[in-house]
Amino acid sequence: MNKKLIIMASSVMLLTVIFSCKKIFDNPQISNPNGAELSTVLKNATRSQLVQLAIGTFSAMRTGYNTSPGNGTSSYESYCKVAGTLGREVYVINQSETRWVNELAGLNGVLDPGAFYNGYYFAFSSARQTAAILQQAALNTGSVSSQEKAGIEGFSNTIMAFEMLHILNMQGKNGIRTDLANYLQPGPFVSYEEGLKAIKGLLDLGSSQLKQAGNTFIFNAPSGFSGFDTPLSFLKFNRAVAARVAIYQQDWPAALNNLKDSFFSLDGALSTGPVFNWSIPPDALNPLYQPLGNAVSVVANNSFAEQAEAGDARLGKIALRSSPINLVGISGANDVNLYPTNTSPVSIIRNEELILIYAECMIQSGQFDQAVQALNIIRTQAGKLPVYSGSLTKTALIDELLKQRRYSLFYEGHRWIDMRRYGRLGQLPVDQPGQTIFDAMPRPLAEQNWK
């Protein structure tokens, strides 16, 4: 009798488990359990969803300037540190992470494609993809007019080109993928020159779309884009980026035409241009800000102060430490002090750079007087220096141009690219015996392994 009761009880328990499992596994699929998903916006997106996607695109751009926990393992913070080290502008002195110096400064003679310092690649790629999703959603819905769609297309194409340019400049001769229509089967890698051509194409397409987009976007731009927050004013940002691309292509007439349609002004404030603003939590703080005198620090290459003209006001971008900081034979006497507070804005592209682009075009076109006029604006306003008194030859003026770009665009990701495009990487300082000056970042390991 007891055995029968045990068997019956066991049978009931087994049936209970079976039916419970069946109930679990037979439940209908729960749609969208964690909130919004891609499938909900790629077709028939509402206006509200498109607005949120646009806000997300701006956010992805700015997040690309930030890291968590702020150690430079991804994004624009890493971009500035990596490009700054490769271009011998700065060194990251961190006793617990010597690869910033040992590997990036070329002491080991090789770069690791799987290392953390390739993290910027993925942050910029993510922002590019976010803009592409916004564009696809806008094209596959009837909730906005054709004019409004043109505005979204022009905006998203501009952002995609901007993000691609960061990646391409770091990859250099290794090139990038330009065809990502199918993210599971992306197109092949193309050369640096072909990459620039594709980026120019996106910017030009975005320009024509913005001209057809009417007076307003369907979304509001963040405060840092004040003055560049309508289709026609955002077009000026588009053309400024296009001018930067054109000088990389050595297409001086195109660069001048793009400047003409941008916010370039010889008489305007050097600081004019869109920025990313920062604020106290719950917003994000400026990730490139650093307190002075820390044991872990981004320091300026000693040559930055040593080779500056006496009295150059741009030396305010660095601050003398009480004592130099050292790591594996590298020493830094000055902390980077480009952003005085943790809420200081970060420039995206500004008139100061555009004036330097104009000066470069004038030099390359043989119009030396106009070049000197532009260079003197930078010297007297940004540097508080006397006017240029050197030789009026192309070689001398290119030397002057690269010097002014070095000090005006310090630690913003330009120096290494400038020296590479002028074939002058060999002129960068070698601060340790055996250092290698690299001309390109390696293709990330994830890209190498992609099939």
GIUR-V468011 format. One record per backbone hydrogen bond with DSSP energy under -1.0 kcal/mol. NH is the residue of the N-H (numbers start at 1). CO is the residue of the C=O. E is the energy in kcal/mol with one decimal. If there is no record, write none. Layout:
BEGIN
nh={NH NH}
co={CO CO}
e={E E}
END
This chain:
BEGIN
nh={5 6 7 8 9 10 11 12 13 14 15 16 17 18 19 20 21 22 23 24 25 26 35 40 41 42 44 50 51 52 53 54 55 56 57 58 59 60 61 62 63 64 65 66 76 78 79 80 81 82 83 84 85 86 87 88 89 90 91 93 97 100 101 102 103 104 105 106 108 115 118 119 121 123 124 125 126 127 128 129 130 131 132 133 134 135 136 137 138 139 140 149 150 151 152 153 154 155 156 157 158 159 160 161 162 163 164 165 166 167 168 169 170 171 172 174 175 187 190 195 196 197 198 199 200 201 202 203 204 205 206 207 208 209 210 211 212 213 225 226 228 234 235 238 239 240 241 242 243 244 245 246 247 248 249 251 255 256 257 258 259 260 261 262 272 275 276 279 283 286 289 297 299 300 301 304 306 307 312 313 315 316 317 318 319 321 325 327 330 332 335 336 337 344 346 348 351 352 354 355 356 357 358 359 360 361 362 363 364 365 366 367 368 371 372 373 374 375 376 377 378 379 380 381 382 383 385 393 397 398 399 400 401 402 403 404 405 406 407 408 409 412 418 419 420 421 422 423 424 427 428 435 441 445 448 449}
co={1 2 3 4 5 6 7 8 9 10 11 12 13 14 15 16 17 18 19 20 21 22 32 37 38 38 140 46 47 48 49 50 51 52 53 54 55 56 57 58 59 60 62 63 64 74 75 76 77 78 79 80 81 82 83 85 84 84 299 297 94 97 98 98 99 99 101 103 102 112 115 116 118 119 120 121 122 123 124 125 126 127 128 129 130 131 132 133 134 135 136 145 146 147 148 149 150 151 152 153 154 155 156 157 158 159 160 161 162 163 164 165 166 167 168 171 172 179 176 191 192 193 194 195 196 197 198 199 200 201 202 203 204 205 206 207 209 210 222 223 225 230 231 234 235 236 237 238 239 240 241 242 243 244 245 246 251 252 253 254 255 256 257 259 269 224 346 284 280 342 286 93 91 334 89 301 302 303 309 383 312 313 314 315 335 333 332 330 327 325 319 298 317 341 276 274 272 270 350 351 352 353 354 355 356 357 358 359 360 361 363 362 366 367 368 369 370 371 372 373 374 375 376 377 378 378 379 391 393 394 395 396 397 398 399 400 401 402 403 404 405 409 414 415 416 417 418 420 419 424 425 432 170 113 444 445}
e={-2.1 -2.2 -2.6 -2.7 -2.7 -2.6 -2.3 -2.3 -2.3 -2.5 -2.7 -2.5 -2.4 -2.6 -3.0 -2.4 -2.9 -2.8 -2.3 -2.1 -3.1 -2.1 -1.1 -1.5 -1.8 -1.6 -2.7 -2.2 -2.5 -2.2 -2.3 -2.2 -2.5 -2.4 -1.8 -2.2 -2.5 -2.7 -2.2 -2.3 -3.4 -1.6 -2.3 -2.3 -5.6 -1.3 -2.5 -2.9 -2.0 -3.6 -2.7 -2.1 -2.0 -2.8 -2.1 -1.5 -3.5 -1.4 -2.2 -3.1 -1.7 -1.1 -1.4 -3.2 -1.1 -2.0 -1.3 -1.4 -1.8 -1.6 -1.5 -2.1 -1.4 -1.5 -2.5 -1.6 -2.1 -1.8 -2.1 -2.3 -2.3 -2.0 -1.8 -2.3 -2.0 -2.1 -2.5 -2.6 -2.2 -2.0 -1.2 -2.4 -1.9 -1.6 -2.0 -2.9 -2.8 -2.3 -3.0 -2.8 -1.5 -2.1 -2.7 -2.1 -2.3 -2.5 -2.4 -2.1 -1.3 -1.7 -2.9 -2.5 -1.5 -2.2 -2.6 -2.4 -2.0 -3.5 -2.9 -2.6 -2.3 -1.9 -2.2 -2.3 -2.8 -2.1 -2.0 -2.4 -2.8 -2.4 -2.8 -2.2 -2.1 -2.0 -2.5 -1.7 -1.0 -1.3 -2.2 -1.9 -2.9 -3.3 -1.4 -2.2 -2.5 -1.6 -2.2 -2.1 -1.9 -1.6 -2.2 -2.3 -1.7 -1.3 -1.5 -2.8 -2.2 -2.1 -2.3 -2.5 -2.3 -2.1 -1.1 -1.5 -1.2 -1.8 -2.5 -2.2 -1.8 -3.2 -1.0 -1.9 -2.7 -2.5 -3.6 -2.3 -2.0 -2.6 -1.9 -2.6 -1.8 -1.9 -1.7 -1.6 -2.4 -3.0 -2.4 -2.4 -2.9 -2.6 -2.7 -2.7 -3.6 -1.2 -2.1 -2.3 -2.3 -2.1 -1.6 -2.6 -1.4 -2.2 -2.4 -2.4 -2.2 -2.3 -2.3 -2.2 -2.6 -1.4 -1.6 -2.5 -1.2 -1.7 -2.6 -2.1 -2.0 -2.8 -2.6 -1.2 -1.5 -2.8 -2.8 -2.2 -1.5 -1.8 -2.7 -1.0 -2.5 -2.3 -2.1 -2.1 -2.8 -2.7 -1.8 -2.6 -2.7 -2.0 -1.8 -2.7 -2.2 -1.4 -3.0 -2.6 -1.9 -2.6 -1.2 -1.6 -3.5 -2.3 -1.6 -1.8 -2.6 -2.1 -2.0 -2.2}
END
